[in-house]
Amino acid sequence: MNNEEAITRIRNLELENAARKATGRMAMTLTGFAGAALAALATYGVFKFVQFDEKLDVKVAHHVMEKFPEDSVQYMQFAKLIGDTKKLNTDFDSLFGKYKAALDNYGHIDKVKDDFDIEGKVQLIITEGTTRMVATRLPGRLRQLLSGNGGSRKNGDMDELAGTLFEKKWRDNALSTLEVFESLARKNINLNSGSIYRFDPDFIFNAGQAAARLENTNLAFRLISIAHNLRNSDAPIKAKFLHMKIAIGHENEVDVAFSQMMDMVRNLGANQPQIVLSEAWNSAEELRKYIKLADAITDLENNNDVSVSKPSYMYVIQSEAFLRASRPGDLERAEVAYEKAISALKKETVYSQWHSSTREKYKELKDLIDQSKQIWVSSGERAKVEESEGGRELLKKLLESSRQNE
């Protein structure tokens, strides 16, 4: 079935739906009229008959009274028929809406049937989405040169440059495919324990990440929830699930989820710890609870359980948390955490899961710490520090450190 046939079906259904609604409204009007007439007749026959008994033909009066019960039964049958008609009309509206939604999805993908290569299309979205995310984050002028269309925004809409996440046609097709995939993946939950899943939970998780990059939070949460339901012991999946609950949940759910997230940090495992730490950072950023995260990392550092993981990446996250909190003394605490990150990184191999994440983050932190120290030293606080006890020595160390890093 091509798109033109799908559109024709939708139009025919819309016309039939409109006709059914008109019939329903007419039936409801007749019901109201019949009910009013019968009520008037009942009132007249029961309450007013005595007053007019002398003026009416007695035979007619008796005939009316005899027919009243029979008419009442017929009215109740008629009312039931109208009720059944209204229910059928409602059911048809619901069916029409679902069929129209299915045809709309059909217009965005090549085919939707049993042998549809949904995994291949989703994998392409995951892979291509990563490349497009990089293009989306390029400086505006460079994006314009790459796209060749000037990169202008229209009416405040999202950037629609070719090759980015926000290219409208690609994004619509990607989200439509992910919606179809979510409906198929949801069937995994109903399988018996021990069954072989059609889709691996890790693959569903990656699809959820792709939906999150496309800024469809609802779809992303549904996919991550399915992956978590299938494998709730998997640390990266659980961390992402908790973060999404924090991002969109109710207040009581948010507090519980954040507490569970901090427990994961305190007892960090070896299964992709950088993902758990990243989601913990995202959660702290969402709630502005940077010190809670920094304290949880301190607890992890002091945890003597041999099964916990203490990657260098934990220290760059802690350093960034201190910089964001920005309390008195947090700049110094951030620098200490930064130094710990470098020391730990030197003891790790370049093949570690988090090596590139640590290197990328600590270069960024170096600039932030240096800029913060330079601003602090050149501000009016310098005079106060020089006058305080031990202040000159502290200022000297900060200046020397700043020069060494230049």
C-alpha positions as CSV (number, residue, x, y, z in Angstrom):
1,M,0.0,0.0,0.0
2,N,1.5,3.3,-1.1
3,N,1.1,6.7,0.6
4,E,-1.7,7.8,-1.8
5,E,-3.7,4.7,-0.9
6,A,-3.2,5.3,2.8
7,I,-4.4,8.9,2.4
8,T,-7.5,7.8,0.5
9,R,-8.3,5.3,3.3
10,I,-8.0,8.0,5.9
11,R,-10.3,10.3,4.0
12,N,-12.9,7.6,3.5
13,L,-12.8,6.7,7.2
14,E,-13.1,10.4,8.1
15,L,-16.3,10.7,6.0
16,E,-17.8,7.6,7.5
17,N,-16.9,8.8,11.0
18,A,-18.6,12.1,10.3
19,A,-21.7,10.3,9.1
20,R,-21.8,8.2,12.2
21,K,-21.5,11.2,14.4
22,A,-24.4,12.9,12.7
23,T,-26.5,9.7,13.2
24,G,-25.5,9.5,16.8
25,R,-26.6,13.2,17.4
26,M,-29.9,12.6,15.7
27,A,-30.5,9.5,17.8
28,M,-29.7,11.4,21.0
29,T,-32.2,14.2,19.9
30,L,-35.0,11.7,19.3
31,T,-34.2,10.0,22.6
32,G,-34.6,13.3,24.4
33,F,-37.8,14.2,22.6
34,A,-39.3,10.7,23.2
35,G,-38.4,10.9,26.8
36,A,-39.9,14.3,27.3
37,A,-43.1,13.3,25.6
38,L,-43.4,10.1,27.6
39,A,-42.7,12.0,30.8
40,A,-45.4,14.5,29.9
41,L,-47.8,11.7,29.2
42,A,-47.0,10.0,32.5
43,T,-47.5,13.2,34.4
44,Y,-50.7,13.8,32.6
45,G,-52.1,10.3,33.1
46,V,-51.1,9.8,36.8
47,F,-51.3,13.3,38.4
48,K,-53.8,15.2,36.3
49,F,-56.3,12.6,35.1
50,V,-58.6,13.1,38.1
51,Q,-59.0,16.8,37.4
52,F,-60.2,16.2,33.9
53,D,-62.0,12.9,34.4
54,E,-65.4,14.6,34.0
55,K,-64.5,16.3,30.7
56,L,-62.8,13.2,29.0
57,D,-64.5,10.3,27.5
58,V,-64.1,7.5,30.1
59,K,-63.3,4.9,27.5
60,V,-60.5,7.0,26.1
61,A,-59.1,7.5,29.6
62,H,-59.2,3.8,30.4
63,H,-57.5,3.0,27.1
64,V,-54.7,5.4,27.8
65,M,-54.1,4.0,31.3
66,E,-54.1,0.4,29.9
67,K,-51.5,1.3,27.2
68,F,-49.2,3.2,29.5
69,P,-47.2,0.2,30.9
70,E,-46.8,-1.2,27.4
71,D,-45.6,2.1,26.0
72,S,-43.2,2.4,28.9
73,V,-41.6,-1.0,28.1
74,Q,-41.2,0.0,24.4
75,Y,-39.6,3.3,25.5
76,M,-37.0,1.4,27.6
77,Q,-36.2,-0.9,24.7
78,F,-35.8,2.2,22.5
79,A,-33.6,3.8,25.0
80,K,-31.4,0.7,25.2
81,L,-31.1,0.6,21.4
82,I,-30.0,4.3,21.4
83,G,-27.4,3.5,24.2
84,D,-26.0,0.6,22.2
85,T,-25.8,2.8,19.1
86,K,-23.8,5.4,21.1
87,K,-21.4,2.8,22.3
88,L,-20.8,1.5,18.8
89,N,-20.2,5.1,17.7
90,T,-17.6,5.5,20.5
91,D,-15.9,2.3,19.7
92,F,-15.7,3.3,16.0
93,D,-14.1,6.6,16.9
94,S,-11.4,4.8,19.0
95,L,-10.7,2.3,16.2
96,F,-10.6,5.1,13.7
97,G,-8.0,7.0,15.8
98,K,-5.8,3.9,16.2
99,Y,-5.9,3.1,12.4
100,K,-5.2,6.7,11.5
101,A,-2.1,6.7,13.8
102,A,-0.9,3.5,12.3
103,L,-1.2,4.9,8.7
104,D,0.6,8.0,9.8
105,N,3.5,5.9,11.0
106,Y,3.3,4.0,7.7
107,G,4.0,7.2,5.9
108,H,7.3,7.7,7.6
109,I,8.9,4.2,7.1
110,D,9.3,2.0,4.1
111,K,7.2,-0.9,5.4
112,V,5.8,-2.3,8.7
113,K,5.3,-6.0,8.7
114,D,6.8,-9.2,10.2
115,D,9.9,-9.3,8.1
116,F,10.5,-5.5,8.5
117,D,14.2,-5.0,9.3
118,I,13.5,-2.9,12.3
119,E,16.8,-3.7,14.1
120,G,18.8,-2.6,11.0
121,K,17.0,0.7,10.8
122,V,17.3,1.4,14.6
123,Q,21.0,0.5,14.5
124,L,21.4,3.0,11.6
125,I,19.7,5.7,13.7
126,I,21.9,4.9,16.7
127,T,25.1,5.1,14.6
128,E,24.1,8.0,12.4
129,G,22.7,9.9,15.4
130,T,26.1,9.9,17.0
131,T,27.7,11.5,13.9
132,R,24.8,14.0,13.5
133,M,25.2,14.9,17.2
134,V,28.8,16.0,16.5
135,A,27.7,18.1,13.5
136,T,24.9,19.7,15.6
137,R,27.5,20.9,18.2
138,L,29.8,22.4,15.6
139,P,30.2,26.2,15.7
140,G,27.3,27.9,13.8
141,R,29.5,29.3,11.0
142,L,31.2,25.9,10.4
143,R,27.8,24.2,10.2
144,Q,26.7,26.8,7.6
145,L,29.7,26.0,5.5
146,L,29.2,22.3,5.7
147,S,25.5,22.4,5.0
148,G,25.8,24.9,2.1
149,N,22.4,26.5,2.9
150,G,23.4,29.4,5.2
151,G,22.1,27.6,8.3
152,S,19.3,30.1,9.0
153,R,16.6,29.4,11.6
154,K,13.0,29.9,10.5
155,N,10.5,31.3,13.0
156,G,12.5,30.2,16.0
157,D,12.2,26.5,15.0
158,M,15.0,24.0,15.6
159,D,18.0,24.0,13.3
160,E,17.1,22.0,10.2
161,L,20.6,21.8,8.7
162,A,21.3,18.8,6.6
163,G,23.5,16.3,8.5
164,T,22.5,17.4,12.0
165,L,20.1,15.8,14.6
166,F,17.6,18.5,13.9
167,E,17.2,18.0,10.1
168,K,13.4,17.7,10.1
169,K,12.9,14.9,7.6
170,W,15.6,12.7,9.1
171,R,14.4,13.4,12.6
172,D,10.7,12.6,11.8
173,N,11.6,9.4,10.1
174,A,13.9,8.4,13.0
175,L,11.4,9.1,15.7
176,S,8.6,7.2,13.8
177,T,10.9,4.2,13.4
178,L,11.8,4.3,17.1
179,E,8.0,4.5,18.0
180,V,7.4,1.3,16.0
181,F,10.5,-0.4,17.6
182,E,9.2,0.6,21.1
183,S,5.8,-1.2,20.4
184,L,7.6,-4.3,19.3
185,A,10.2,-4.2,22.2
186,R,7.4,-3.9,24.7
187,K,6.3,-7.4,23.8
188,N,9.5,-8.7,25.4
189,I,8.2,-7.9,28.8
190,N,5.4,-10.5,28.4
191,L,7.7,-13.4,27.6
192,N,8.2,-16.1,30.2
193,S,11.4,-16.1,32.2
194,G,14.2,-17.9,30.4
195,S,12.8,-17.0,27.0
196,I,15.1,-15.7,24.3
197,Y,14.3,-12.0,23.7
198,R,13.8,-10.8,20.2
199,F,15.7,-7.6,21.2
200,D,18.6,-7.5,23.6
201,P,18.1,-5.1,26.5
202,D,21.4,-3.3,25.7
203,F,20.1,-2.7,22.2
204,I,16.8,-1.3,23.6
205,F,18.9,0.9,25.9
206,N,20.9,2.3,23.0
207,A,17.6,3.0,21.2
208,G,16.4,4.9,24.3
209,Q,19.7,6.9,24.3
210,A,19.0,7.8,20.6
211,A,15.5,9.0,21.4
212,A,17.0,11.1,24.3
213,R,19.4,12.7,21.9
214,L,16.4,13.6,19.6
215,E,14.9,15.3,22.6
216,N,11.8,13.0,22.8
217,T,11.9,12.4,26.6
218,N,8.7,10.4,26.7
219,L,9.8,7.9,24.1
220,A,13.3,7.7,25.6
221,F,11.8,6.9,29.1
222,R,9.5,4.2,27.6
223,L,12.5,2.5,25.9
224,I,14.8,2.8,28.9
225,S,12.0,1.4,31.1
226,I,11.6,-1.6,28.9
227,A,15.4,-2.3,29.1
228,H,15.3,-1.8,32.9
229,N,12.4,-4.2,33.2
230,L,14.2,-6.9,31.3
231,R,17.6,-6.4,33.0
232,N,17.3,-4.2,36.2
233,S,20.6,-5.5,37.6
234,D,22.6,-3.9,34.8
235,A,24.3,-0.8,36.3
236,P,24.3,1.5,33.2
237,I,20.7,0.7,32.4
238,K,19.6,1.2,36.0
239,A,21.5,4.5,36.2
240,K,19.9,5.9,33.1
241,F,16.5,4.7,34.3
242,L,16.9,6.5,37.6
243,H,18.1,9.7,35.9
244,M,15.1,9.8,33.7
245,K,12.8,9.3,36.7
246,I,14.5,12.2,38.3
247,A,14.1,14.3,35.1
248,I,10.3,13.6,34.6
249,G,9.1,12.1,37.9
250,H,7.0,13.4,40.8
251,E,8.7,14.9,43.8
252,N,8.5,11.8,46.0
253,E,9.8,9.6,43.2
254,V,12.6,12.0,42.5
255,D,13.9,11.9,46.1
256,V,13.9,8.1,46.1
257,A,15.5,7.8,42.7
258,F,18.3,10.3,43.6
259,S,19.0,8.5,46.9
260,Q,19.3,5.2,44.9
261,M,21.6,6.9,42.4
262,M,23.9,8.1,45.2
263,D,24.0,4.6,46.6
264,M,25.1,3.4,43.2
265,V,28.0,5.9,43.3
266,R,29.1,4.9,46.8
267,N,29.2,1.2,45.7
268,L,30.4,1.7,42.1
269,G,30.8,-1.5,40.2
270,A,33.1,-2.4,37.3
271,N,30.3,-2.4,34.7
272,Q,30.9,0.8,32.7
273,P,31.4,3.0,35.8
274,Q,31.8,6.1,33.7
275,I,28.2,5.8,32.5
276,V,26.9,5.5,36.1
277,L,29.0,8.5,37.1
278,S,27.8,10.5,34.1
279,E,24.2,9.8,34.9
280,A,24.8,10.7,38.5
281,W,26.2,14.0,37.4
282,N,23.2,14.6,35.1
283,S,20.9,13.9,38.1
284,A,22.9,16.2,40.4
285,E,22.8,18.9,37.7
286,E,19.0,18.4,37.3
287,L,18.4,18.9,41.1
288,R,21.4,21.2,41.8
289,K,22.6,18.8,44.4
290,Y,26.3,19.0,43.6
291,I,27.6,18.6,47.1
292,K,25.5,15.4,47.6
293,L,27.3,14.0,44.6
294,A,30.7,15.2,45.8
295,D,30.1,13.6,49.2
296,A,29.0,10.3,47.6
297,I,32.3,10.2,45.7
298,T,34.2,10.8,48.9
299,D,32.4,7.9,50.4
300,L,33.4,5.8,47.4
301,E,37.0,6.9,47.8
302,N,36.9,5.7,51.5
303,N,35.0,2.4,50.6
304,N,37.4,-0.4,51.4
305,D,35.3,-3.1,49.6
306,V,37.6,-4.8,47.1
307,S,34.6,-5.2,44.7
308,V,34.1,-1.5,44.1
309,S,35.6,0.4,41.2
310,K,37.5,3.7,41.7
311,P,38.2,5.0,38.2
312,S,40.0,8.3,37.6
313,Y,36.7,9.6,36.1
314,M,35.2,9.8,39.6
315,Y,37.6,12.6,40.5
316,V,36.9,14.7,37.5
317,I,33.2,14.5,38.2
318,Q,33.9,15.4,41.9
319,S,36.1,18.3,40.8
320,E,33.3,19.6,38.5
321,A,30.7,19.2,41.3
322,F,32.8,21.4,43.6
323,L,33.2,24.1,40.8
324,R,29.5,24.1,40.2
325,A,28.7,24.4,44.0
326,S,31.1,27.2,44.3
327,R,31.1,27.6,48.1
328,P,33.9,29.1,50.0
329,G,36.9,26.7,49.7
330,D,35.3,24.8,46.8
331,L,37.9,26.1,44.3
332,E,40.7,24.5,46.4
333,R,38.7,21.3,46.8
334,A,38.1,21.2,43.0
335,E,41.8,21.5,42.4
336,V,42.6,18.7,44.9
337,A,40.1,16.4,43.1
338,Y,41.6,17.4,39.8
339,E,45.1,16.4,40.9
340,K,43.8,13.1,42.2
341,A,42.3,12.5,38.7
342,I,45.6,13.0,37.0
343,S,47.4,10.8,39.5
344,A,44.8,8.0,39.1
345,L,44.9,8.3,35.3
346,K,48.6,7.7,35.2
347,K,48.1,4.3,36.9
348,E,45.5,3.2,34.4
349,T,45.9,1.9,30.8
350,V,44.7,3.7,27.8
351,Y,42.4,0.7,27.2
352,S,40.2,1.4,30.2
353,Q,36.5,2.0,29.5
354,W,36.7,5.6,30.9
355,H,40.2,6.7,29.7
356,S,38.9,9.0,26.9
357,S,36.2,10.3,29.2
358,T,38.6,11.3,31.9
359,R,41.1,12.9,29.4
360,E,38.3,14.9,27.7
361,K,36.9,16.1,31.0
362,Y,40.2,17.0,32.8
363,K,41.3,19.2,30.0
364,E,38.1,21.2,30.3
365,L,38.5,21.3,34.1
366,K,42.1,22.7,33.8
367,D,40.8,25.7,31.9
368,L,37.9,26.3,34.4
369,I,40.2,26.1,37.4
370,D,42.8,28.4,35.9
371,Q,40.3,31.0,34.8
372,S,38.7,30.8,38.3
373,K,42.0,31.4,40.0
374,Q,43.0,34.3,37.7
375,I,39.6,36.0,38.3
376,W,39.8,35.4,42.0
377,V,43.4,36.7,42.3
378,S,42.7,39.9,40.2
379,S,39.5,40.7,42.1
380,G,39.0,42.8,45.2
381,E,39.4,39.7,47.4
382,R,43.1,40.0,46.8
383,A,43.5,42.9,49.3
384,K,41.5,41.0,51.9
385,V,43.6,37.9,51.5
386,E,46.8,39.8,51.8
387,E,45.7,41.4,55.0
388,S,44.5,38.1,56.6
389,E,46.7,35.7,58.5
390,G,48.5,33.4,56.1
391,G,46.9,35.1,53.2
392,R,50.0,36.2,51.4
393,E,51.4,32.7,51.4
394,L,48.1,31.4,49.9
395,L,48.1,34.1,47.3
396,K,51.7,33.3,46.4
397,K,50.8,29.6,45.9
398,L,47.8,30.4,43.7
399,L,49.8,32.8,41.5
400,E,52.7,30.3,41.1
401,S,50.2,27.5,40.2
402,S,48.4,29.7,37.7
403,R,51.7,30.6,36.0
404,Q,52.8,27.0,35.8
405,N,49.6,26.0,34.1
406,E,49.9,28.8,31.4
